[in-house]
Amino acid sequence: MCGATCAPGYGAAAWQAWASQAPTWACSCFLSRFIFATDQPVHIGMTDEGDVARVWVNDEGPGLSAEAQQEVWQRFHQVKGIPVQSGSGKGLGLGLYICQILIAEHLGEVGVESTPGEGSTFWFTLPIFR
């Protein structure tokens, strides 16, 4: 599955129960980064691309430069000039990093397509097992 081992005191059944729900948690983590982080409209969609499902979130925010699109997935990264619009008003720069790790552990990919001033589309894929 993801190559992790069970912590001492946890049996294989507990690990399998967690692992079976982890893709759902990865999806929830990813989507909540956008739904609760802005007061702007967001559009969510999913497409079946054969062997993977592609989930995307499009916003009408300020957009990202090409450099910011690469850096946004790094641990503790915060895009300069884009205000945090959730909770305490101060993010840690971990949300997208954690989402990337969770999705990668389930053989998925993440990405972003954006143009400054025109919003962004963040997406991820996960394999479909039929």
C-alpha positions as CSV (number, residue, x, y, z in Angstrom):
1,M,0.0,0.0,0.0
2,C,2.2,2.9,1.1
3,G,5.2,1.1,2.6
4,A,4.5,2.2,6.2
5,T,4.7,-0.2,9.1
6,C,2.3,-0.6,12.1
7,A,3.3,1.2,15.3
8,P,4.0,-1.1,18.2
9,G,0.7,-2.3,19.8
10,Y,-1.3,-1.9,16.6
11,G,-2.1,-5.0,14.6
12,A,-2.4,-5.4,10.9
13,A,-6.2,-5.2,11.1
14,A,-6.0,-1.7,12.6
15,W,-3.5,-0.6,9.9
16,Q,-5.7,-2.0,7.2
17,A,-8.8,-0.2,8.6
18,W,-6.8,3.1,8.6
19,A,-5.3,2.5,5.2
20,S,-8.7,1.8,3.6
21,Q,-9.9,5.3,4.7
22,A,-6.7,7.2,4.0
23,P,-7.7,8.1,0.4
24,T,-10.9,9.7,1.7
25,W,-8.9,11.6,4.2
26,A,-6.5,12.8,1.5
27,C,-9.4,14.0,-0.6
28,S,-11.0,15.8,2.4
29,C,-7.7,17.4,3.4
30,F,-7.1,18.7,-0.1
31,L,-10.6,20.0,-0.7
32,S,-10.8,21.7,2.8
33,R,-7.7,23.7,2.0
34,F,-9.7,25.6,-0.5
35,I,-13.3,25.5,0.7
36,F,-12.6,26.9,4.1
37,A,-9.6,29.1,3.2
38,T,-11.4,31.7,1.2
39,D,-14.5,33.8,1.0
40,Q,-14.4,33.7,-2.8
41,P,-16.4,31.2,-4.9
42,V,-14.7,27.9,-5.6
43,H,-15.7,25.3,-8.2
44,I,-15.1,21.6,-7.6
45,G,-15.2,18.8,-10.2
46,M,-14.1,15.3,-10.9
47,T,-13.3,13.5,-14.1
48,D,-12.7,9.8,-14.8
49,E,-9.6,9.6,-16.9
50,G,-9.5,5.8,-17.3
51,D,-7.1,4.5,-14.7
52,V,-7.2,7.6,-12.5
53,A,-9.8,10.0,-11.1
54,R,-8.9,13.6,-11.3
55,V,-10.4,16.0,-8.7
56,W,-9.9,19.7,-9.2
57,V,-10.7,22.9,-7.4
58,N,-10.8,26.2,-9.2
59,D,-10.9,29.6,-7.5
60,E,-11.2,33.2,-8.5
61,G,-8.3,34.3,-6.4
62,P,-5.2,36.3,-7.3
63,G,-3.5,33.4,-9.1
64,L,0.1,32.3,-8.8
65,S,3.3,33.0,-10.6
66,A,5.2,30.0,-12.2
67,E,7.7,30.1,-9.4
68,A,5.0,30.1,-6.7
69,Q,3.3,27.1,-8.4
70,Q,6.4,25.1,-7.8
71,E,7.0,26.4,-4.2
72,V,3.5,26.0,-2.9
73,W,4.0,22.3,-2.3
74,Q,7.0,22.8,-0.1
75,R,6.8,22.3,3.7
76,F,6.3,25.6,5.6
77,H,5.9,27.6,2.4
78,Q,3.6,30.6,2.4
79,V,3.0,32.6,-0.8
80,K,3.9,36.2,-0.3
81,G,1.2,38.7,-1.0
82,I,-1.7,36.3,-0.6
83,P,-3.5,36.8,2.7
84,V,-4.5,33.9,4.8
85,Q,-8.3,33.9,5.0
86,S,-9.1,31.2,7.5
87,G,-9.2,30.4,11.2
88,S,-6.6,32.3,13.1
89,G,-5.5,34.3,10.1
90,K,-2.0,32.8,10.1
91,G,-1.3,29.5,8.3
92,L,1.7,27.3,8.9
93,G,2.4,26.5,5.3
94,L,1.8,22.8,5.9
95,G,-1.6,22.1,4.3
96,L,-0.7,21.5,0.7
97,Y,2.5,19.8,1.7
98,I,0.5,17.3,3.8
99,C,-2.0,16.8,1.0
100,Q,0.8,16.1,-1.4
101,I,2.3,13.5,0.9
102,L,-1.1,11.7,1.5
103,I,-2.0,11.6,-2.1
104,A,1.5,10.4,-3.2
105,E,1.3,7.6,-0.6
106,H,-1.7,6.4,-2.5
107,L,0.0,6.5,-5.9
108,G,-1.6,9.9,-6.9
109,E,-0.2,13.1,-8.1
110,V,-0.9,16.8,-7.4
111,G,-0.6,19.9,-9.4
112,V,-1.7,23.5,-10.0
113,E,-2.4,25.5,-13.1
114,S,-2.6,29.2,-12.6
115,T,-2.1,32.6,-14.2
116,P,-1.5,35.7,-12.0
117,G,-4.7,37.7,-11.8
118,E,-6.9,34.9,-13.1
119,G,-7.2,32.4,-10.3
120,S,-5.9,28.9,-9.9
121,T,-6.9,25.3,-10.5
122,F,-5.4,22.9,-8.0
123,W,-5.9,19.2,-8.8
124,F,-5.0,15.7,-7.7
125,T,-5.3,12.2,-9.2
126,L,-5.8,8.9,-7.5
127,P,-5.8,5.5,-9.2
128,I,-9.2,3.8,-9.9
129,F,-9.2,0.1,-9.1
130,R,-12.0,-1.5,-11.0
